Amino acid sequence: MKALIGRRILKTGVSVFCTALICHLLLLPPTFAVITAIVTTEPTAADSLKKGLIRLPAAAMGASFAVGTFFFFGQSALSYALVAMFTIIACSKLKLDTGTLVATLTAVAMLPDASDHLIIDFLTRISTTSIGILVSSFVNFFILPPKFGPLLVQKVEQLFKETADHFAEIVDIHLEEKHEKSGLNQRFTSYHYLHGELTKAYQLARFQHDEWKYRRSTAFERRSFDYLQKKLDYLQLLLIHFGKMYHLRVNRPISQEEKEKIQRSVSSVREVMHDHYHQLTTAHLSTHNVIKQLSEKQARQNCFVSQLCHELLSVNTVLQELSLITTDEHRFSLQETRYPSYIFTKANSLF
């Protein structure tokens, strides 16, 4: 059930229930209030408050256009077109872009139920729209506030593993020297996917920082998110180095010995990235030294092996820094009981 019903879905359900209940108690039509509650449920309480302040006047403006258009043209096809056009243009000119959808829906949905009592229709529609907006904001802020910490940790772990697997596949395609073009094109699609997921992870971090503008937070919470953001920065660097490998071309035969050395290094990098603590083992450092020697041997040759060794050495530099900050942060988390427990699993402690 937890996998099927997330906090966003649960918030929407609670918002719809409360909105419909209030409308029934006040003898107001609940349909459009419920629609408004659904479309105005935001991922963060901060967004609910900021966008709610924009959507309320935008909805009132849309309802005003509906009243005016109905007065002159009645319930005609022209009325629907004019209401939609006027509302969108007005929201754009007044910089109420986040309220455009709610305002347009309010205006268009008002026409079928419009009667000769235009003022009453106007007040009814504004009331139901306001109830939907206010209830969804209230639920988001007070009842089910979002928790982005565990989500971001899960996202970062998943991205490191997927990026490591992606990196290993790129190198394998180069070393096999078979179906290289089609294989790389397919992997390039995955590369774009990883960049998109990285952007989503940064967005989760931004959501949490926005939340802290309206909620109290501890120094330990902020420190843990700074650590996660640093991990994302290092992941972005790794993706840049992996991206360069797409443009490498095998311009001479690769010996079996060179292939084995490169494969051992790639496998070691993959293991470090899969590890939650990014530990650099003795075996990893040994393979790094082998690649360093191979790079020095190939230094004068502008060949695939030389370029690949250079990228592997650069990747290892990033992993060394990542391992250092992870070890320091983990040690700090063990010393402070108030440090968020979801960042590091206590059962798999390094110390």
Residue pairs with C-beta under 8 A, 6 or more apart in sequence:
7 144
7 146
7 147
8 41
8 43
10 144
11 41
11 136
11 139
11 140
11 143
11 144
12 37
12 38
12 41
14 139
14 143
14 144
15 37
15 38
15 41
15 132
15 135
15 136
15 139
15 140
16 34
16 37
16 38
18 135
18 139
19 30
19 33
19 34
19 36
19 37
19 131
19 132
19 135
19 136
20 30
20 33
20 34
22 33
22 131
22 135
23 29
23 30
23 33
23 34
23 128
23 131
24 30
26 127
28 124
28 127
28 128
28 131
29 113
29 124
29 128
30 128
32 105
32 106
32 109
32 125
32 128
32 129
32 132
33 128
33 129
33 131
33 132
34 132
35 105
35 109
35 132
36 59
36 102
36 105
36 106
36 128
36 129
36 131
36 132
36 133
36 136
37 131
37 132
37 133
37 135
37 136
39 101
39 102
39 105
40 48
40 51
40 52
40 55
40 102
40 132
40 133
40 136
40 137
41 48
41 136
41 139
41 140
42 48
42 51
42 136
42 140
43 146
43 207
44 140
44 146
44 207
44 210
44 211
45 137
45 140
45 141
45 145
45 146
45 211
45 214
45 215
46 207
46 210
46 211
46 213
46 214
47 210
48 136
48 137
48 140
48 141
49 137
49 141
49 214
51 98
51 99
52 133
52 134
52 136
52 137
54 96
54 98
54 99
55 98
55 99
55 102
55 103
55 133
56 99
56 129
56 130
56 133
57 96
57 99
58 91
58 96
58 99
58 100
58 102
58 103
59 99
59 102
59 103
59 106
59 126
59 129
59 130
59 133
60 126
61 87
61 90
61 91
61 94
61 96
61 103
62 83
62 87
62 102
62 103
62 104
62 105
62 106
62 107
62 110
63 106
63 107
63 110
63 122
63 125
63 126
63 129
64 122
65 82
65 83
65 86
65 87
65 90
65 107
66 83
66 106
66 107
66 108
66 110
66 111
66 114
66 122
66 125
67 110
67 114
67 118
67 121
67 122
69 79
69 82
69 83
69 86
69 111
70 79
70 110
70 111
70 114
70 118
71 118
73 79
73 82
75 111
75 112
75 114
79 111
80 108
80 111
83 104
83 107
83 108
83 111
84 104
84 107
84 108
87 100
87 103
87 104
87 107
88 100
88 104
90 96
91 97
91 99
91 100
91 103
91 104
92 100
96 103
102 129
102 133
106 125
106 126
106 129
109 125
110 121
110 122
110 125
113 121
114 121
115 121
140 146
141 214
145 211
145 215
146 207
146 211
148 204
148 205
148 207
148 208
148 211
149 208
149 221
149 224
149 225
149 340
149 342
149 343
150 342
151 204
152 201
152 204
152 205
152 208
152 225
152 228
153 228
153 342
153 343
155 197
155 200
155 201
155 204
156 201
156 228
156 231
156 232
156 235
157 276
158 197
159 194
159 197
159 198
159 201
159 232
159 235
160 231
160 235
160 273
160 274
161 273
161 274
162 194
162 197
163 194
163 235
163 238
163 239
163 242
163 273
164 269
164 270
164 273
164 274
165 270
166 187
166 190
166 191
166 194
166 242
167 238
167 242
167 245
167 266
167 269
167 270
167 273
168 266
168 267
168 270
169 187
170 184
170 187
170 242
170 245
170 246
171 245
171 262
171 263
171 266
171 308
172 263
172 266
173 179
173 180
173 183
173 184
173 187
174 180
174 245
174 248
174 250
174 304
174 308
175 254
175 259
175 262
175 263
177 250
177 254
180 250
184 246
187 246
188 246
191 239
191 242
191 243
191 246
194 239
195 239
198 232
198 235
198 236
198 239
201 232
202 229
202 232
205 225
205 228
205 229
205 232
208 225
209 225
212 222
218 338
220 336
220 338
220 339
220 340
221 340
223 332
223 339
224 329
224 333
224 339
224 340
224 343
227 325
227 329
227 343
228 343
230 325
231 322
231 326
234 318
234 321
234 322
237 318
238 273
238 315
238 318
241 311
241 314
241 315
241 318
242 315
244 311
245 308
245 311
248 304
248 307
248 308
248 311
249 304
250 304
251 303
251 304
252 303
252 304
254 304
254 305
258 294
258 305
261 287
261 290
261 291
261 294
262 291
262 294
262 305
262 308
262 309
262 312
264 287
264 290
265 287
265 288
265 290
265 291
265 312
266 312
268 281
268 283
268 284
268 287
268 288
269 284
269 312
269 315
269 316
269 319
271 281
271 284
272 278
272 279
272 280
272 284
272 319
272 323
273 319
276 344
276 345
276 348
277 323
277 326
277 327
277 330
277 344
277 348
277 350
278 319
278 322
278 323
278 326
279 323
279 327
279 350
280 319
280 320
280 323
288 313
288 316
291 309
291 312
291 313
291 316
292 309
292 313
294 305
294 309
295 306
295 309
295 310
295 313
298 305
298 306
298 309
299 306
327 350
329 343
329 344
330 344
330 349
330 350
330 351
331 351
332 339
333 339
333 343
333 344
334 349
334 351
